[in-house]
Amino acid sequence: MTRLRAAGCVFAEEETRLLISAARTPEELAAMVDRRVAGLPLEQVIGWAEFCGLRIAVDPGVFVPRRRTEFLVRQAVLARGGEEVARPGDVVVVDLCCGAGAIGAALAAALGGAEVHAVDIDPAAVRCAGRNVPGSVYQGDLYEPLPAALRGRVGILAANVPYVPTGEIGFLPPEARAHEPGVALDGGADGLDVLRRVAAGAPEWLAPGGHLLIETSERQAASAAAAFADSGLTSRVSRSDDLDATVIIGQARRRS
Ligand SMILES: C[S@@+](CC[C@H](N)C(=O)[O-])C[C@H]1O[C@@H](n2cnc3c(N)ncnc32)[C@H](O)[C@@H]1O
């Protein structure tokens, strides 16, 4: 604990407890402490993160699921009226930009029986998500690797895309800057490049009445909502001050 505290770990006592329970031998514990002191995120050192009550495997170099993103999962369940899925395949969930696959795994658990598909461009994330998502995981650029048969069938399209403006990457905590890949963080000049592409492509994949949910920052919310409207979706902004989380929720038109 002394080494963690000296290295500036704010929750040194709790971290020590987690490291001790994750290590199988004293040598492994010493190596884990070394990695943590060197600045690796705790979750990449112990190999998992807690998310929506689940233990999500997190490999080195993969974006660590944040607690604020639990708000997106809750909003997705609410958007469906909180209903569980009656039969497998009744609801298709797509987790785009899935990272470790925390959102897809949590939605599968919350909805019980949804058909889940997840996509990431980073092979390390795809391997990691394969351990967490009870469904299919594909590598590629946004919608490109999804099976064409999903067009017009997706009930929940959830995406925690990279949304940090390029010029602000340097202000992120060193844990993120040094140990999470740039492709997981960098959202372009105003942080909304990937969000705009996801919103533009969504109508082709959403089922009538299906929902698109994307996490963003409070500051970006108005521009993000405008991108949803531009793609023909209804849109609203949902905010949790407790979690400092902002989610844009769009809905495809129902058949008239
Ligand atoms: C902010 S992280 C979020 C990861 C995960 N959704 C979560 O909440 O923990 C963004 C993820 O998007 C992926 N990504 C970035 N650009 C992408 C693209 N064009 N197509 C697919 N995935 C992409 C990154 O590799 C990274 O895993």
The ligand as an SDF file (V2000), in Angstrom:
LIG
                    3D

 27 29  0  0  0  0  0  0  0  0999 V2000
  -14.4280    5.3000  -25.8810 C   0  0  0  0  0  0  0  0  0  0  0  0
  -14.0180    3.6550  -26.3400 S   0  0  0  0  0  0  0  0  0  0  0  0
  -15.4850    2.8450  -25.7410 C   0  0  0  0  0  0  0  0  0  0  0  0
  -15.3970    1.3750  -25.5950 C   0  0  0  0  0  0  0  0  0  0  0  0
  -16.6480    0.7240  -24.9970 C   0  0  0  0  0  0  0  0  0  0  0  0
  -17.8190    1.0220  -25.7980 N   0  0  0  0  0  0  0  0  0  0  0  0
  -16.8650    1.1850  -23.5790 C   0  0  0  0  0  0  0  0  0  0  0  0
  -17.7580    1.9960  -23.3230 O   0  0  0  0  0  0  0  0  0  0  0  0
  -16.1240    0.7100  -22.7010 O   0  0  0  0  0  0  0  0  0  0  0  0
  -14.2590    3.7270  -28.0930 C   0  0  0  0  0  0  0  0  0  0  0  0
  -13.9930    2.4390  -28.8660 C   0  0  0  0  0  0  0  0  0  0  0  0
  -14.2990    2.7150  -30.2470 O   0  0  0  0  0  0  0  0  0  0  0  0
  -13.4250    1.9860  -31.0720 C   0  0  0  0  0  0  0  0  0  0  0  0
  -13.4470    2.6310  -32.3980 N   0  0  0  0  0  0  0  0  0  0  0  0
  -12.9330    3.8230  -32.7620 C   0  0  0  0  0  0  0  0  0  0  0  0
  -13.1840    4.1000  -34.0630 N   0  0  0  0  0  0  0  0  0  0  0  0
  -13.9050    3.0350  -34.5230 C   0  0  0  0  0  0  0  0  0  0  0  0
  -14.4700    2.7190  -35.8010 C   0  0  0  0  0  0  0  0  0  0  0  0
  -14.3690    3.5550  -36.8480 N   0  0  0  0  0  0  0  0  0  0  0  0
  -15.1430    1.5470  -35.9390 N   0  0  0  0  0  0  0  0  0  0  0  0
  -15.2530    0.6910  -34.8880 C   0  0  0  0  0  0  0  0  0  0  0  0
  -14.7290    0.9330  -33.6620 N   0  0  0  0  0  0  0  0  0  0  0  0
  -14.0740    2.0980  -33.4680 C   0  0  0  0  0  0  0  0  0  0  0  0
  -12.1050    2.0410  -30.3350 C   0  0  0  0  0  0  0  0  0  0  0  0
  -11.2250    1.0280  -30.7580 O   0  0  0  0  0  0  0  0  0  0  0  0
  -12.5660    1.9080  -28.8600 C   0  0  0  0  0  0  0  0  0  0  0  0
  -12.5530    0.5670  -28.4460 O   0  0  0  0  0  0  0  0  0  0  0  0
  1  2  1  0
  2  3  1  0
  2 10  1  0
  3  4  1  0
  4  5  1  0
  5  6  1  0
  5  7  1  0
  7  8  2  0
  7  9  1  0
 10 11  1  0
 11 12  1  0
 11 26  1  0
 12 13  1  0
 13 14  1  0
 13 24  1  0
 14 15  1  0
 14 23  1  0
 15 16  2  0
 16 17  1  0
 17 18  1  0
 17 23  2  0
 18 19  1  0
 18 20  2  0
 20 21  1  0
 21 22  2  0
 22 23  1  0
 24 25  1  0
 24 26  1  0
 26 27  1  0
M  CHG  2   2   1   9  -1
M  END
$$$$
